[in-house]
Amino acid sequence: MRAGDDTVVLAVDRRRRSAAKLSLTPLVDCVFILLIFFMLQSNLLTPKSMPLRQTRPEAAPTSHASNERPRVLYVELQADGALWIDGVQHEFMRLPQVLDALELARFESGIVAVDPGVPLQKAVDVIDGLSARGLSDVLLREARRFK
């Protein structure tokens, strides 16, 4: 063996040793960046919710006598865009004004009846409007038609 051969072997050993060292710093940086990202994207607030009960169509309220105070507010959303509140048709765009005009304190609960073709957001808007005005006991059911 010559003297030059030893330097070749030492150079190969140094390359193997340096390749065997693995730095975990980039991995730790990635984990911290992902942790910060998910912390910023998560919503730690509890959403406001209210319980909804579903009823069968035959459980709809019947008409009340004129001397009785109604205890259930009946709201119906139809697929053709019609909005009925206790048998009177209204425009959906005027829902906040109509709900403000009603004396919701005299009602114990409300029923929101929805046709299958009505977007869910409309039903949610009605339920939110009732809840914001103090009527929190609301049932959701399939609509029947006022004539």
Secondary structure, DSSP 8 states (H G I E B T S, - for coil): --HHHHHHHHHHHHHHHHHH----HHHHHHHHHHHHHHHHH---S------EEEE-GGG------TTS---EEEEEE-TTS-EEETTEEE-GGGHHHHHHHS-GGG-SEEEEEE-TTS-HHHHHHHHHHHHHTT---EEEEE-----
